C-alpha cells in the first residue's frame, strides 16, 4: 500500500469509528428522527452538488426503484434504529455489535440462493461470531449497561447493512457510487425532516449536542465519503472495505477515552471472536473485480 493509501486508510478508519460517539452525545438531547434528519440533510448539502457536477445524480435517479430499496434498507431504517439504540447502550457496544455485518451477509447470501455460502468454514465462522456476540452482549446486559431492545435494534441494523449491498450489486452496479450516496442521503433527509419538525425539542439544544450533530454530518458523512472515494481509487474496493474491521475498535476506544465507558477483558474477547468469525464466514467469497462499493455506515 502506498504512503497516500496508508494515510487515507488511517483517516477512514478513524472517521468511521467516530459516529457512534457523536450519536451518543447528540441523542442525549435530540430524538432519533432529529439526529437522522440533521446528519443526512447537512451531508446532502455537501454531496448533492458534487454529484450533480460529476453527472452522477441523474443515472442514480433513473434507477429509482432499486435506489429507493437501497436507501430504505441501508439508511432510513438502520440509522434511526442505531440512533434509538444508543439512547440506552454505550457507543462502543454499538460499534462492536455493528461489526457482525459480515456474519449477517453470509446468511443473506445463502437465503438469496448461494448454497456455497454455508460451507463448513463459514458455518464455523457464524458459530464463532455469534459466540462473540453472546460474550459481549451477555456481559454488558448483565452489567446493566444496555437493554434487549437495543441489541435487537442493532441486529436489525446489521441485517440492513448486509442486505443493501446485494441490491447495489444486482441493480445499481453500473451507477456511479457518488450519485447513489448523494441521492440516498437527500431522500432520507426529505423523509425525516417533517418528522423531526414534529418532534423537535421545546428548548434549544446545547452547543455540545449541536457540535456533535454538525461533526456527524460534515466529517463522518460528507467529508468521509470524499475521502472514501479517494481511498477506493488508491487501493481498490476490496482493500478499502477492510476499514469495517477497524472502525469498531476505534468506537470502543473513543467511548472509553471520552465518555468513560467500560471496557473489559470479556468485551475484548468477544470482539476478537466476532472478527475471527467474520473472517471465517467470508472466506472464499467471490471478489469480482470492479464490484461496486456502496458503503453508507454509521
N, C-alpha and C positions, 0 to 999 in steps of 0.2 A: 504494500500500500504506500502511495506517495505521501510526502510530508503534508501536502494540501489535503489529501484524503484523510489522513490521521486527524488533522485539525477539524475538518468538517464532521467526521465521525464522532469525535470527542464532544463537539458542540451540540450535536443532535442527541447524544446520549444524556447530556446534562439537561438540555432544554425539554426533552420529552419525559424527563423524570420529575420535572418541576410542577406540572399541572395539578397533581394530587394535593400538593401543599397549598397552592393558590386557591383551589376549590374549597379546601378545608377552611381557609381564612374567610373567603367570601360568603360561604353558606352559613356562617355563624350569624350573619345579619340579613342575608338575602335568600329568598326562596329559590329552589332549583330552577324554576322557569325563568326567573330574572337572571340568574347566573348564565344559563344556556343562551338566553336571548342576547345578553350583553356580550359574551365572548364571540358568538357567531356573527352578530351584526358588525362589531368592530373589525373582526378578521375579514369579513366580506368586503368592507370598505377598502381594505388593503389589496385583496387578491382579485376581486372582480375587475377593476381597471386593468390590472396586469393581464388577466385572461382575455379581456376584450382587445387589448393592444396586440397580444400574441395571436389573435384569431382562434383562440381555443374554446371560447364560450359557446359559439354557435354550434359546432359539432356536438358538444355535450347536450345542449338543449334539444337538438334534433333526435336524440335518443331518450326522450323524456320519460318513457315508461321504465326502462331499467335504471335510469338515473334516479327516478323517484323511489324505486325499491331500494336502491343502494343508499340513498340519503336517509330513508326511514330506518333501515336496519343498522347502518353504520354510525349515524349521528343522532337523529331525532329521538330515538328511544334510548340507546345506550348512554348518551350524555346526561339525560335527565335522571336515569336510574343511578348512574355513578355519582352524580351530584347529591341526590337524595340519600344515597347510602353513606356518604361522607358526613352526613349530619350526626351519625351515630358511631362510626368506627374510625380509627386512626387513618391518616392519609397513607402511611407506609403500608398498612394492611391492605388497603385498596390496591395499591400498586402491586403488591405480591400476588393478590388474587387475579388481577388482570393478566398476569404472566401466564395464566393457564390457557390462553387463547389457542396456542398450537395443539393442545390436547383436544379442545372442542373442535378445532379444524379437522382433526383426524376422524372424529365421529361424523362430522358433517360430510366429509368426503365419502365415507362408507355409505351414509344414507342417500347420497346422490348417485350411487352406483359403482363407486370404486371399490371393488371387492378386495383389492390388494391393500386397502387402507388399514385393514385389521390383520396384517401379517403378525406372526408371533412376536417379533421385536417391538412392533407398535402396540400390541396388546400389553406387553410388559411395560412399555412406556406409559400407557394410560394408567396402569395399576400403580406404578411408582409415583407418577404425577399426582394422582388422587390421594395417595398416602401422604404426599407432601402437603396437599391442601388440608387434609384431615389434621395433620400435625399443626399447621399454622392456625387454622380456624378453631380447632378443639381447644387449644391452649388459650387463645385470645378471648374466645367467648366465655370460657370458664373464668377468666380473669375479669370479666365484666366490662371489657372494652368494646364490645360490639353486640349486635343482635342478629338473630337468624334471618330476619327480614333483609338486613343489609347484605348479608352473604348471598342470599338468593338473588338480590338485585345485581350484585357484581357478577354472579354466574350468568345472569341474563345479558350483561354487558359482554362477557366473554363469548357467549354464543352469537350475539350480533356481530362482533368483530370477526368471528370465524366464518359466518355465512356471507357477509358482504363481499369479501374478495372473490368468492366464486361468481357472484353476479358481475363484478367488474371484469373478471377473466372471460366469462362467456358472452357478455353483451356489450361491454364497454372497452373491449380490447384495443380497438383502433382509435379511440377517442383520447385526445390529449389529457393527461392527468391534471394539469393546471385547470382546465375547463371543468372537469368533474368536481374537483375540490371546491373551486370558487362557486359553482352553481349550487352545490350541496350546502355549503355554508350559508349562502344567500337564501336558499329555500327554507332552511331550518330557522333562520332569523325571522323571515316573514311569518312563519307559523307561530313562533313563540312570542314575538313582540306583543301582540294583543293580549296573550295570557299574562305576560309579565306586567303589562299595564294594569290589568285587573287585580293582580295580587301584589302590586308594588307595596313596599313598606310605607307606613304612615309617618315616617320620620326619615331624615337624610341619613344615609349610611356613613360610617366613619371613614376617614381618609384611608385607613388601613384596608378596609373592605373594597373601596373604590380602586386603590392601587393594585390589589390582588386581581380584581376584575380586568383592569387595563393590561396588566402583565400577562394574564391568562390569554387574553385575546390577541395582543400585539406580539408578544415574544413567543408564547407557546403554540400559537396557531398561525398568525400571519407571517412573522419572520421565520418561524420554524420551517414552514413549507418551502420558502425560498431557499433556505439552506439545504433542505432535504432534496430538492430537485438538483441542486449543485452536487450533492453527495452522490446521487444516482449516476449523474453524468461522469463523475470522477472515478467511482469504484464499481459501478454496476448495481443492478437491482437486488441481486441475491445477497451480496455482502452488506448492502445498505440496510436490509431488514434485520440484520444481527443486532441492531441497536435495541430491539424489543427485549433482548435478554439482559440488557444492562440497565434500562430505564427503571425497573422495579427496585434494583439496589440503590439507585440514586434517590428514588422516592422514599425509601426507608431511611437512608442517611439524613436526608433533609428533614424528615419528620422527627428524627431523634435530635438533630442539632438545633432546629428552630423551635419546635414545639415540645421538646422533651418527651416524645413518645417512647414507650418501652421497646427494647429490642433484646430478645433473649436467645439463648442457645437453641431453644425449641423452635423459635421463629426462623433462625438461621438454618437449622437442619431441614425444616420444611421447605424453605426456599431452594436449598440445594437439591432436594428430592424433586421439586417441581421442574427445575432446569434439566435435571437428568431425564426426567420423564418426557419433557418436551423434545429433547434431543432424540430419544429413542422413538417417540411417537412420529417424528417427522423424518426418520431415517429412510432413505431410499425413495422419497417422494420425487417425482419428476420435476426438474427445474428447467423449464423451457426458456431458451434464450429469447430475450425480448418480451418476456411476460410482463404485463402491466404491474406497476407497484402503486396502488392507491391506498395509502395508509393515513387514516384520519383518526388518530387515537386520542387518549385522554389528554 
